Amino acid sequence: MNVDVFIPARLDSTRLPKKHLEKINEIPLIEHLVNRLKKTKARKIIVCTTDRSSDDQLVDFLKEKKILYFRGDKDDILKRFLDASKKFDTEVIIDIEGDKLYTEPEFVDEIITEMEKNDYDFIIGNDSPTIFNPNYLFHGIIPTGIRVSALEKIHTLEDHQNKETGYKEIFINSPNITKKFFVFNSELDIPPHLRLTIDYPEDLAFAKKLFSQLESDYTYQDILKVVKNKPELLKIIEDINNKWLKNYKAEMKNFSSSRENN
């Protein structure tokens, strides 16, 4: 089975423009992520960006670093994924957004194994086996698995135009998809303000401080040790979860309204 990592990434983010090229320890975020994912058993790692001219700078960097990339539809991320899967003959997509800097290679391989051994169309990390929690900490370290056959089905059946945020909810809410929530059972003490993604300038500032305390082969356990020993780091991001959740709910409300009107 051809299982590939797809990394959706654009440079026109309104909250943190060109974040994928922002540097930590002199290395751009996208390169940090690609290097981390090379430790997994995925066949290929492909950055999926758009055909907008605003993403030319990203593509130039990927070419320079000899990182595989695909340029596709600027509005429809599912079509971008589908077209990329045809080009690379991908059967299962491991979807890791470009701002998920801390994605854990161990969990990438676990999701790959789940997709290889079972018939699930879609697997996503969660803290419940039944109810999706969009603000779950471990979305930042657990990837999503999407079978391309299911992607074809969704692309045909569902309205998904102009959606970059919320496309995973299409799979979660579709009755045509066999899905599973990958529940991470842990007794670890997780600080409530800890975010493991790069959405806002504060997230980037936090990442820079955090990386100064981590080895290159760090795990999520190492992250938790650092913030336990240096709780003052969390003050950088303590208000961001509420801001993110408010924005997410607004986007989902607009998404639902647009689907109802179509």
Phi, psi and omega per residue, in radians:
M1 nan 2.282 3.138
N2 -1.489 1.818 -3.118
V3 -1.934 2.063 -3.086
D4 -2.171 2.566 3.007
V5 -1.465 2.202 2.997
F6 -1.901 2.218 3.133
I7 -1.977 1.710 3.069
P8 -1.213 2.272 -3.091
A9 -2.682 2.357 3.053
R10 -2.370 2.778 -3.132
L11 -1.724 -0.054 -3.021
D12 -1.728 0.500 3.081
S13 -1.023 2.354 -3.136
T14 -1.375 -0.516 -3.097
R15 -1.395 -0.630 -3.134
L16 -2.612 1.438 -3.082
P17 -1.018 2.472 3.097
K18 0.990 0.545 -3.050
K19 -1.090 -0.520 -3.088
H20 -1.179 -0.319 3.117
L21 -1.809 -0.015 3.028
E22 -1.109 2.548 -3.026
K23 -1.863 2.468 2.950
I24 -2.169 2.167 -3.045
N25 0.942 0.686 3.076
E26 1.220 0.195 3.130
I27 -2.089 2.217 3.122
P28 -1.046 2.612 -3.093
L29 -0.954 -0.766 -3.063
I30 -1.119 -0.593 3.113
E31 -1.260 -0.687 3.042
H32 -0.952 -0.833 -3.064
L33 -1.156 -0.814 -3.138
V34 -1.054 -0.783 3.130
N35 -1.062 -0.688 3.131
R36 -1.131 -0.683 -3.072
L37 -1.352 -0.231 3.064
K38 -1.136 -0.267 3.132
K39 -1.398 -0.135 -3.080
T40 -1.573 3.014 3.132
K41 -1.633 0.239 3.072
A42 -1.084 2.566 -3.117
R43 -1.210 -0.854 -3.125
K44 -2.373 2.721 3.015
I45 -2.090 2.075 -2.996
I46 -2.233 2.140 3.046
V47 -1.459 2.125 -3.107
C48 -1.808 1.808 3.137
T49 -2.006 -3.004 -3.037
T50 -1.812 2.998 3.092
D51 -1.577 0.215 3.054
R52 -1.204 2.570 3.079
S53 -1.122 -0.428 3.133
S54 -1.127 -0.282 3.122
D55 -1.760 0.121 3.121
D56 -1.054 -0.695 -3.114
Q57 -1.100 -0.696 3.094
L58 -1.106 -0.787 -3.128
V59 -1.106 -0.704 3.099
D60 -1.029 -0.719 3.122
F61 -1.154 -0.769 -3.130
L62 -1.088 -0.686 3.084
K63 -1.088 -0.778 -3.134
E64 -1.032 -0.692 -3.090
K65 -1.592 0.053 -3.134
K66 0.989 0.722 3.060
I67 -1.683 2.270 3.137
L68 -1.066 2.476 3.117
Y69 -2.569 2.852 3.048
F70 -2.443 2.364 3.073
R71 -1.902 2.256 -3.084
G72 -2.561 -2.780 -3.026
D73 -0.890 2.306 -3.048
K74 -1.351 -0.351 -3.078
D75 -1.982 -0.563 -2.997
D76 -1.857 1.700 -3.075
I77 -1.187 -0.526 3.124
L78 -1.186 -0.675 3.062
K79 -1.159 -0.675 3.103
R80 -1.046 -0.799 3.104
F81 -1.101 -0.774 -3.095
L82 -1.108 -0.776 3.128
D83 -1.143 -0.680 3.111
A84 -1.143 -0.676 -3.139
S85 -1.134 -0.590 3.094
K86 -1.205 -0.726 -3.138
K87 -1.119 -0.712 -3.046
F88 -1.752 0.080 3.127
D89 1.009 0.778 -3.115
T90 -1.488 2.377 3.089
E91 -1.812 -0.609 3.096
V92 -2.284 2.275 3.119
I93 -1.756 2.247 2.931
I94 -1.735 1.846 -3.005
D95 -1.550 1.996 3.132
I96 -2.275 1.850 -3.100
E97 -1.072 2.583 -3.034
G98 -1.085 -0.312 3.122
D99 -1.640 0.045 3.108
K100 -1.556 1.158 -3.036
L101 -1.027 -0.543 -2.984
Y102 -1.673 0.182 -3.079
T103 -0.856 2.309 -3.032
E104 -1.546 2.051 3.118
P105 -0.930 -0.633 3.122
E106 -1.004 -0.741 -3.119
F107 -1.322 -0.525 3.033
V108 -1.020 -0.841 -3.120
D109 -1.160 -0.591 3.101
E110 -1.173 -0.709 3.095
I111 -1.149 -0.714 3.092
I112 -1.018 -0.801 3.135
T113 -1.071 -0.735 3.105
E114 -1.044 -0.746 -3.110
M115 -1.236 -0.577 -3.137
E116 -1.288 -0.634 -3.018
K117 -1.612 -0.257 -3.077
N118 -2.222 3.058 -3.089
D119 -1.785 0.318 3.140
Y120 -1.080 2.430 3.037
D121 -1.430 -0.512 -2.950
F122 -2.667 2.286 3.080
I123 -2.316 2.334 3.116
I124 -2.440 2.543 3.111
G125 -1.196 2.543 -3.098
N126 -2.842 2.950 3.088
D127 -1.813 0.112 3.125
S128 -2.494 2.538 3.098
P129 -1.374 -0.105 -3.033
T130 -2.253 -0.572 -3.029
I131 -2.053 2.161 -3.084
F132 -1.306 2.323 3.104
N133 -2.012 1.791 -3.066
P134 -1.179 -0.314 -3.084
N135 -1.801 0.361 -3.109
Y136 -1.198 2.246 -3.101
L137 -0.865 -0.788 -2.960
F138 -1.393 0.073 2.920
H139 -1.072 -0.411 -3.123
G140 -1.371 -0.223 -3.135
I141 -2.220 -0.222 3.126
I142 -1.888 2.172 -3.110
P143 -1.392 3.139 3.075
T144 -1.965 2.419 3.076
G145 -1.861 2.298 -3.129
I146 -2.313 2.125 3.052
R147 -1.352 2.330 -3.052
V148 -1.102 -0.580 3.091
S149 -1.068 -0.621 3.080
A150 -1.269 -0.654 3.089
L151 -1.054 -0.727 3.092
E152 -1.074 -0.720 3.137
K153 -1.119 -0.827 -3.137
I154 -1.105 -0.742 -3.107
H155 -1.092 -0.558 3.132
T156 -1.384 -0.698 -2.968
L157 -1.600 -0.536 -2.946
E158 -1.847 2.578 2.998
D159 -1.420 2.158 -3.060
H160 -2.529 0.371 -3.052
Q161 -1.128 2.521 3.046
N162 0.992 0.639 -3.134
K163 -2.043 2.009 2.968
E164 -1.824 -0.660 3.056
T165 -1.750 2.324 3.083
G166 1.776 -0.018 -3.107
Y167 -1.178 -0.493 3.114
K168 -1.206 -0.563 3.097
E169 -1.128 -0.452 3.071
I170 -1.055 -0.784 3.111
F171 -1.179 -0.774 -3.098
I172 -1.050 -0.693 -3.049
N173 -1.595 -0.118 -3.078
S174 -1.391 2.283 3.076
P175 -1.317 -0.145 -3.092
N176 -1.593 0.039 -3.019
I177 -2.059 2.347 3.016
T178 -1.544 2.021 -2.980
K179 -2.217 2.830 3.077
K180 -2.537 2.421 2.979
F181 -1.605 2.105 3.107
F182 -1.445 1.780 -3.035
V183 -1.578 2.098 3.109
F184 -1.551 1.911 3.138
N185 -1.585 1.997 -3.109
S186 -2.542 2.494 3.051
E187 -1.740 0.256 3.136
L188 -1.141 2.549 3.089
D189 -1.457 1.854 -3.041
I190 -1.862 2.079 3.127
P191 -1.058 2.397 -3.070
P192 -1.114 -0.441 -3.096
H193 -1.596 -0.047 -3.060
L194 -1.212 2.184 3.078
R195 -2.088 2.374 3.134
L196 -2.105 1.117 3.089
T197 -2.753 2.980 3.138
I198 -2.157 1.623 3.135
D199 -1.957 -0.592 -2.996
Y200 -2.204 2.826 3.080
P201 -0.942 -0.612 3.126
E202 -1.120 -0.639 3.092
D203 -1.087 -0.702 3.132
L204 -1.167 -0.750 3.110
A205 -1.068 -0.723 3.098
F206 -1.099 -0.774 -3.120
A207 -1.063 -0.713 3.141
K208 -1.098 -0.742 3.096
K209 -1.151 -0.728 -3.102
L210 -1.145 -0.774 -3.103
F211 -1.133 -0.435 3.102
S212 -1.195 -0.235 -3.114
Q213 -1.901 -0.019 -3.026
L214 -1.962 2.618 2.963
E215 -1.424 2.890 -3.072
S216 -1.160 -0.465 -3.127
D217 -1.791 0.631 -3.087
Y218 -1.100 2.782 3.020
T219 -2.140 3.043 3.112
Y220 -1.114 -0.508 3.076
Q221 -1.098 -0.643 3.114
D222 -1.143 -0.675 3.100
I223 -1.064 -0.793 -3.122
L224 -1.122 -0.615 3.097
K225 -1.128 -0.733 -3.113
V226 -1.099 -0.853 -3.065
V227 -1.247 -0.413 3.046
K228 -1.233 -0.704 -3.127
N229 -1.388 -0.433 -3.129
K230 -2.264 1.158 -3.077
P231 -1.072 -0.326 3.127
E232 -1.116 -0.374 3.109
L233 -1.094 -0.567 -3.091
L234 -1.193 -0.327 3.113
K235 -1.118 -0.444 3.134
I236 -1.101 -0.604 -3.013
I237 -2.065 0.198 -2.971
E238 -1.109 -0.429 -3.124
D239 -1.763 -0.003 -2.991
I240 -1.367 -0.570 -3.131
N241 -1.040 -0.743 3.127
N242 -1.134 -0.701 3.106
K243 -1.100 -0.780 3.139
W244 -1.110 -0.773 -3.089
L245 -1.137 -0.688 3.090
K246 -1.073 -0.763 3.121
N247 -1.146 -0.717 3.132
Y248 -1.071 -0.800 -3.132
K249 -1.104 -0.667 3.108
A250 -1.132 -0.730 3.133
E251 -1.162 -0.694 3.125
M252 -1.183 -0.603 3.096
K253 -1.147 -0.764 3.108
N254 -1.140 -0.657 3.126
F255 -1.099 -0.800 -3.141
S256 -1.113 -0.700 -3.139
S257 -1.127 -0.735 -3.103
S258 -1.163 -0.611 3.132
R259 -1.221 -0.675 3.140
E260 -1.155 -0.532 -3.086
N261 -1.501 -0.115 -3.108
N262 -1.837 nan nan
